[in-house]
Amino acid sequence: MTLREIKALKWNGKRELYRVEQGLYVEVLKNKKVYRLLTKKNGKQIKATLCDFDEMSLTDVKKLKDKILLSIRDMDYNETTELIRKELGIRESKRDKVLKTKKAKEREKFLLKNIIQEFLVTRTRQEQNRIQNYIIRLLGDKDVREITKRDIIDFFQKVKTLNVNPKQTTYQSNKMATIKRLKNNLNLFYKYLYLKYDVEHNPIANLTMKDIERLLGEKYQVTHFKATTNITDIQELYFNIWQLKTDYDVKSNKHKATSIYTKYALMFLILSALRNGTLRRLTWDMVNWKKEVIEIPGEITKTKKDFRLPLSNTMRKILEDLKQIEKHPKGLIFKGKNGEVMSENTLNAKIKKLSDGKTTAHGIRSTFSTILKERGENPLYIEEQLMHVVENKVGQAYTRTDYLEQRRHLLKTWAFFVTAKVDSYLEKEKEKEMLKNMPKITDGEEFPF
């Protein structure tokens, strides 16, 4: 449409748009004519007033229109509207302000550091620390719906060099084990977002550990927990634990003594071969004194299946001793500070120290399995006690027993091996006491028996 044709346009009782060229229109109003910019972004129409007919020449209007269209070519709807407002000096309407505020609130909600808080409470303390130290610190200010695969790779690159504890004198340079755990945490988090908020976007879904290793130029190496296969080492360890002075044994400087709960937890861990995390979450209401079992719910087991732990005589004695201390036992059996769940490192650190680094809390399970199998015990009962899946799905469907009594006998046998040094020590002490109390015999006297 030429300038002469535009000048000839007249008001005919209603507002009408006339196409000048692509993206540029002239609108005839009752008292004036105006140039309009019309375009589309993300399926939405954008309409903006460039100027009145008399304010600018047609050539200049076309240049302005071309400049704007070129600038917004690679932008989305929201970016386009912002640029046009800025270019034309248009003030935000009330509606636009409301929409902008609403969008800002929604984005604030979906910032990783905010939305991950709900997910965080479902994780273990160790996972919570890892998520806080790495995921929230490095990705916290990003919208979870906009995090890309490139962001994830950059995140792992930063994890490799990030030292979350500057005070620590020894720094682990190989972070691939941490990266593998973080990958699993992120995957679970995005599954949570999908189930609760219908967020279908998951930037880590198609990233395998091999992909990450290739991109980072480093391989993940499996490191097994330290474990001894020598029964003498376990007997020595149990004896060292048994000899620990607790806060119930000393009258002063109780803070330097071992907590009674820590000592009994260590002994119970060795005798039961339970996982560290499961043992620390046992509660008194799980104990069935009549059946002599601890009925452990699936929520605190790694396999997420209910488990019955048979009690050997030694294990029952530990529970009875703790019951006498508490008088009215409730809540956790093995309490940490302020009655909360004991720290995972509490048991690990003690076992490493008392065994001279020969084993760890998890390594006890390997020791339990190896020694009992070597001594001819049924592997099926051993694996069942360790809560390992040893049968396929068909076998699991047909097997309706957990070998409770067989495992009770197994744990009694294990306790016999483990407590041998303690029993020997007590026997010698008993003999000493008998000799000490025996009446003295002088020359010429006969024994009274």
Helices and strands as residue ranges (DSSP letters): H 3-8, E 16-21, E 24-28, E 33-41, E 44-52, H 58-71, H 77-88, H 94-109, H 112-120, H 125-130, I 131-136, H 137-139, H 149-161, H 176-197, H 209-216, H 231-242, G 254-256, H 260-272, H 276-280, G 284-286, E 287-288, E 293-296, G 298-300, E 307-310, H 313-326, G 337-339, H 344-354, H 363-374, H 379-385, H 393-398, H 404-418, H 420-437
